[in-house]
Amino acid sequence: MEQAFFFYFAFVIAATSVLVVALRNPIYSTLALLVMFFHVAGLYVTLHAEFLAAVQIIVYAGAILVLYLFVVMLLNLKQDVRYHRQWPMAAAVGATLVIEAIILTAMKGSTTPAAATDTETAIGGAGNTEAIGDVLYTTYLFPFEVASLILLVAMIGAIVLAKKDIGEREA
């Protein structure tokens, strides 16, 4: 049953990803992206990663997609015809990736590695969210703080550039 859900989510994700690139109307493209984000969250749920599914919906379907819609509305795009001449190259790259996936699946064969039985005991019976938080704030604390500093510097830089641009327009 889980495989049926996986293949459903994978098919819809692949189909809507193609629609995001193929549709000429940017609003329809953004709506296809919304459907894709929700199906990626569903795929996370089938993998028992409920926290990632919630973050996927809140961050991507909520914030990032709204940002895309604002940009599309501000630019007032009716149609985007710039990138639609890339279909032959996109088809070649897509066919290559499908062939590679088929070859890798054939090479893998029917042998699957044994699942680790001590994974749950290593985490200490903690849930998914607790395990992510524990690893994030112990093992990966330094990279997490570096990423937050980089984002802070980027935000300050964007504010400075925006204020400079506003000052030049007023003068």
N, C-alpha and C positions, 0 to 999 in steps of 0.2 A: 504494500500500500504506500509506503514511504517513497518507493521508486516511482510510482505513478505521480505523486505530488512533485517529486524532484523533476521529472521529465516535463510535467506541465509548466512549472515555474521556469525551467531552462528554456523551453520553447517560446514562451511568452516574452521572456527577457531578450532572447535573440531576435524575435520578430519586432518587438518595439524598438530595439536598438537600431535595426535597419530602418525603421520608420522615422526615427529621430533624424537620421542623416538624409533619408530619401524624400521626405515631405518638403514641398516648396513653401508652404505657409508656416512661418515660425511659431504661430500659436498652436497649430496642430502638432508640430514637432515637440513643443514643450509639453503638451498633453500626453504625447507618447512617452516622453521622459518621465512624467508622473506615474504612468502605469508601470513603467519599468522599475522605478524606485520602490513601489509597493510590492512588486513581485520579487525583487531582491530581498526585501524584508521578509516575505513569506518563505523564501529559500533559507534565510537565516533561522527562521522558526523550525523548519524541518531538520536543521542541523543542531537543534537544541541550543541556539545562541539567542535567547530571547532579548537579552540586553542589547546586543548588536542590532536586532530587528527594531527595537524601540528607538535607538539612536539613528538608524537609517531613516525611519519615518520622520522623526523630529527634525534632524539636521538637514537631510537631503530633500525629502518631500516637503518639509515645512519651510526651511530657510533658504536653501540654495535654489530651489525651484521658484520661490517668490522673487529672488534676486534676478533670475533669468527672465521672468515675466516682466519685471520692472524695466530691465534693459530693453527687451523687445518693445514694450509700450513706449518707452522714452525715445527710442530710435525710430519709431513709427514705420517699421518695415512691413511692406505688403508681401513681397516675395523676395527670396534670396536666390539668385541664379548664378552666383559666383562659383560655387563649389560643385555644381552638378555635372561638370565635364570630367570629373575624376572617377566616374563609374568603371571604366576599363581597369584602371589600376586597383581600385577597391575590390573588384571582382577577382582579380588575380591574387591579391593578398589574402582575401577570404578563402578562395579555393586552396591556396597553399596551407593555410591554417587548418582547414578541414582535413586535408590529406595528412598533415602531420598528426592531428588528433587520432585519425584512423590508424595510422602506423604505430603510434605509441600505445594505443589500446590493443592492437594485435601483438605487439612486442611484450606487453605486460602479461598477457595470457590469463590463465585462471588462478594463478597463485596470488594470494593476497597476504600481506603481512599480518601476523597475529596481533590482535588488539592488546594494548597494554592493560593489564588487569589492575595494576597498582596506581593508576592515574587518580582514581577517586580517593584512595587513601593518602596519596601524596598531597592532595589539596586539603585533606582533612574533612571531607564531607561538605565543604563549603559550596554554595551555589555558584552559578555562573558569574553574577555580578560581583560577588565577594572575591572570587578567584581573579577576575580582571583587575579589581581595585588593589588586591594584595600584590600582584605582580607589577602593576603600574607604579605603585608608591614604594616598592622595595627594590626590585631588580632594575627597573627602568626609570628611576626617579631623576637621575641626571639628564638623560635625553628628553624627558618630559619637561623639565625646567628650561632646558635650552630651547626647545620648541616654543614654550610660552614666551621666552624673551625675544625670540625672533619675530613672533607674531606681534608683540608689544612694539618693537622697533618699526615694523611695517605699518602698524596703525598710526604711530606718531609721525612717520614719514608721509603717510597719506594725508594726515591732517595738515601738516606743514605745507605740502604741495597744494592742497586745496585752498588754504588761506592765502598763499602767495598768488594763486590764480585769481581768487576773488579780489585781492588788493589791486592787481593789474587791471581788472575790468572796471573797477570803480574810478581809477585815475584817468 
